[in-house]
Amino acid sequence: MSKTQTQTVTRVAGPGVAVRGNDIDTDQVIPARFMKEVTFDNMGQYAFFDARRDDSDAFNDHPFNQHDDASILVVNQNFGCGSSREHAPQALMRWGIEGIVGESFAEIFAGNCQALGIPTATASHDTIERIMERVEQSEGPELTLDVESETVMVGDEVLDVRIKPSQKEALLGGIWDTTSLMKSYLDEVQVTADNLPYLHNFGV
């Protein structure tokens, strides 16, 4: 059986959107009531659902309402904290986010992003503030997050960021989607299962 890899992620480019605030938790990213759905298909429309609406349920001036074409999200400290729900990165990805740059991320959230091929790059407060200020301009520049060089290009300005070594290796090596990777080795998985006494007659 031929072996396949998931797609490598070397860079992400596109318009940016800045969502300011420390400790933005996953319940803000996607309210818990939407987790009742049995698939992730509609998660994109629920991203920041409550934060994007006022008391009359009308859209407010939330950045996601103003930059609905963005593909790179810029955030502050401890983004994605709280519940470890994988629905949060699923909602962001299905809304259109392909990469995130921030001061810091909750560890499980960053891992869930990696499993979707979404880089989570970190940078100093000053660097993030600089990127946010540029993004928030009326004609904000396109951003390019380069995984290999660990840089973000903001227009013609290049800024250093950091990507966790294990995440960088997974993205560049095309091994971030562990489910697809395992499915490409089903013959070997079956051999292993056949040799485990507690999985006797177990078929994959």
C-alpha positions as CSV (number, residue, x, y, z in Angstrom):
1,M,0.0,0.0,0.0
2,S,1.4,3.4,-0.9
3,K,2.1,5.8,1.9
4,T,0.6,9.3,1.9
5,Q,1.2,12.4,3.9
6,T,-1.1,15.2,4.8
7,Q,-0.5,18.5,3.2
8,T,2.5,20.4,4.4
9,V,1.9,23.9,5.8
10,T,4.8,26.2,5.0
11,R,3.1,29.6,5.0
12,V,-0.2,31.3,5.4
13,A,-1.0,34.6,3.7
14,G,-4.0,36.9,3.6
15,P,-5.8,39.7,5.3
16,G,-5.6,39.9,9.1
17,V,-8.0,40.5,11.9
18,A,-7.1,41.6,15.4
19,V,-9.2,40.5,18.4
20,R,-7.9,42.3,21.4
21,G,-8.0,41.1,25.0
22,N,-6.2,38.6,27.3
23,D,-7.6,35.3,28.4
24,I,-10.2,35.0,25.6
25,D,-11.5,31.6,26.3
26,T,-13.0,28.9,24.1
27,D,-16.6,29.7,25.3
28,Q,-16.1,33.2,23.8
29,V,-14.8,31.7,20.6
30,I,-17.8,29.4,20.3
31,P,-20.6,29.3,22.9
32,A,-21.2,25.9,24.5
33,R,-24.8,25.7,23.2
34,F,-23.6,25.2,19.7
35,M,-21.6,22.1,20.7
36,K,-24.8,20.0,20.5
37,E,-24.5,19.7,16.8
38,V,-23.2,16.3,15.7
39,T,-20.8,17.6,13.0
40,F,-18.4,20.6,12.7
41,D,-20.0,21.6,9.4
42,N,-21.8,24.7,10.6
43,M,-19.2,25.8,13.2
44,G,-17.9,28.7,11.2
45,Q,-21.0,30.7,11.5
46,Y,-20.8,30.4,15.3
47,A,-17.3,31.9,15.7
48,F,-17.5,34.7,18.3
49,F,-21.3,34.4,18.0
50,D,-22.3,36.3,21.1
51,A,-19.4,38.8,21.0
52,R,-20.4,39.8,17.5
53,R,-23.9,40.8,18.6
54,D,-25.4,43.5,20.8
55,D,-28.4,43.1,23.2
56,S,-30.9,43.4,20.4
57,D,-29.1,40.5,18.5
58,A,-27.9,43.0,15.8
59,F,-24.3,42.8,14.6
60,N,-21.9,45.2,16.4
61,D,-18.5,46.5,15.6
62,H,-16.6,43.3,16.6
63,P,-13.5,42.8,14.4
64,F,-15.0,39.6,12.9
65,N,-17.9,41.7,11.6
66,Q,-15.5,44.2,10.0
67,H,-12.9,41.8,8.6
68,D,-14.9,38.9,7.3
69,D,-12.3,38.1,4.6
70,A,-9.4,37.6,7.1
71,S,-7.3,34.5,7.2
72,I,-4.8,35.3,9.9
73,L,-6.0,36.1,13.5
74,V,-3.9,38.3,15.8
75,V,-4.5,37.9,19.5
76,N,-3.0,38.8,22.9
77,Q,-2.2,36.6,26.0
78,N,-3.5,33.1,26.8
79,F,-5.9,32.9,23.9
80,G,-8.0,29.7,23.8
81,C,-8.0,29.1,27.5
82,G,-10.8,27.5,29.4
83,S,-12.6,24.4,28.1
84,S,-10.5,22.2,25.8
85,R,-13.2,22.0,23.2
86,E,-11.9,21.3,19.7
87,H,-15.0,23.1,18.4
88,A,-13.1,26.4,19.0
89,P,-10.4,25.9,16.4
90,Q,-12.9,24.2,14.1
91,A,-15.1,27.3,14.3
92,L,-12.2,29.6,13.5
93,M,-11.0,27.4,10.6
94,R,-14.4,27.1,9.1
95,W,-14.9,30.8,9.4
96,G,-11.7,31.2,7.3
97,I,-8.8,31.5,9.8
98,E,-5.7,29.6,8.5
99,G,-3.1,30.9,11.0
100,I,-3.0,32.7,14.4
101,V,-0.3,35.0,15.8
102,G,-0.5,35.9,19.5
103,E,1.4,36.6,22.7
104,S,0.6,33.2,24.1
105,F,-1.9,30.3,23.7
106,A,-3.5,27.8,25.9
107,E,-1.6,24.6,25.3
108,I,-4.5,22.3,24.4
109,F,-6.0,25.0,22.1
110,A,-2.6,25.2,20.3
111,G,-2.5,21.4,20.0
112,N,-6.0,21.3,18.6
113,C,-5.0,24.0,16.1
114,Q,-2.0,22.0,15.0
115,A,-4.3,19.0,14.4
116,L,-6.1,21.1,11.8
117,G,-3.0,22.5,10.2
118,I,-3.4,25.9,11.8
119,P,0.0,27.5,12.9
120,T,-0.1,29.2,16.3
121,A,2.9,31.6,16.3
122,T,3.9,33.7,19.3
123,A,5.7,37.0,19.7
124,S,6.4,39.7,22.2
125,H,3.7,42.2,23.4
126,D,5.4,44.9,21.4
127,T,5.4,42.9,18.2
128,I,1.8,41.8,18.6
129,E,0.8,45.4,19.2
130,R,2.6,46.5,16.1
131,I,0.8,43.9,14.0
132,M,-2.5,44.8,15.5
133,E,-2.1,48.5,14.8
134,R,-1.3,47.8,11.2
135,V,-4.2,45.3,10.8
136,E,-6.6,47.8,12.3
137,Q,-5.9,50.4,9.7
138,S,-8.7,51.0,7.2
139,E,-6.5,49.6,4.4
140,G,-4.5,47.2,6.5
141,P,-1.7,45.3,4.7
142,E,-1.8,41.6,3.9
143,L,0.0,39.4,6.4
144,T,2.3,36.4,5.5
145,L,3.1,33.9,8.3
146,D,6.1,31.9,7.2
147,V,6.4,28.7,9.3
148,E,9.9,27.8,8.2
149,S,11.6,31.2,8.8
150,E,9.3,32.0,11.8
151,T,8.5,35.4,10.6
152,V,5.4,37.5,9.9
153,M,5.5,39.9,7.0
154,V,3.2,42.9,7.5
155,G,3.2,44.7,4.2
156,D,6.9,45.2,3.6
157,E,7.9,44.9,7.3
158,V,9.3,41.5,8.5
159,L,8.8,40.6,12.2
160,D,10.2,37.7,14.1
161,V,7.8,35.2,15.7
162,R,8.2,31.8,17.4
163,I,6.6,28.5,16.6
164,K,6.9,25.5,18.9
165,P,9.5,23.1,17.5
166,S,7.2,20.1,17.5
167,Q,4.5,22.1,15.8
168,K,6.9,23.4,13.2
169,E,8.1,19.9,12.5
170,A,4.6,18.6,12.1
171,L,3.5,21.4,9.8
172,L,6.5,21.4,7.6
173,G,6.7,17.6,7.5
174,G,3.0,17.1,6.7
175,I,2.4,15.0,9.7
176,W,0.0,17.3,11.6
177,D,-3.1,15.4,10.7
178,T,-2.5,12.2,12.7
179,T,-5.8,10.6,11.8
180,S,-5.1,10.8,8.1
181,L,-1.6,9.7,8.7
182,M,-2.7,6.6,10.6
183,K,-5.3,5.8,7.9
184,S,-2.5,5.7,5.3
185,Y,-0.8,3.0,7.3
186,L,-3.9,0.7,7.8
187,D,-2.0,-2.4,6.8
188,E,0.5,-1.9,9.5
189,V,-2.2,-1.0,12.0
190,Q,-3.9,-4.3,11.2
191,V,-0.7,-6.3,11.7
192,T,-0.2,-4.6,15.1
193,A,-3.8,-5.3,16.1
194,D,-3.5,-8.9,15.0
195,N,-0.5,-9.4,17.3
196,L,-2.2,-7.9,20.4
197,P,-4.0,-10.6,22.4
198,Y,-6.7,-8.2,23.7
199,L,-7.6,-7.2,20.2
200,H,-8.1,-10.7,18.9
201,N,-10.3,-10.7,15.8
202,F,-10.3,-6.9,15.8
203,G,-10.5,-5.5,12.3
204,V,-9.6,-2.0,11.1
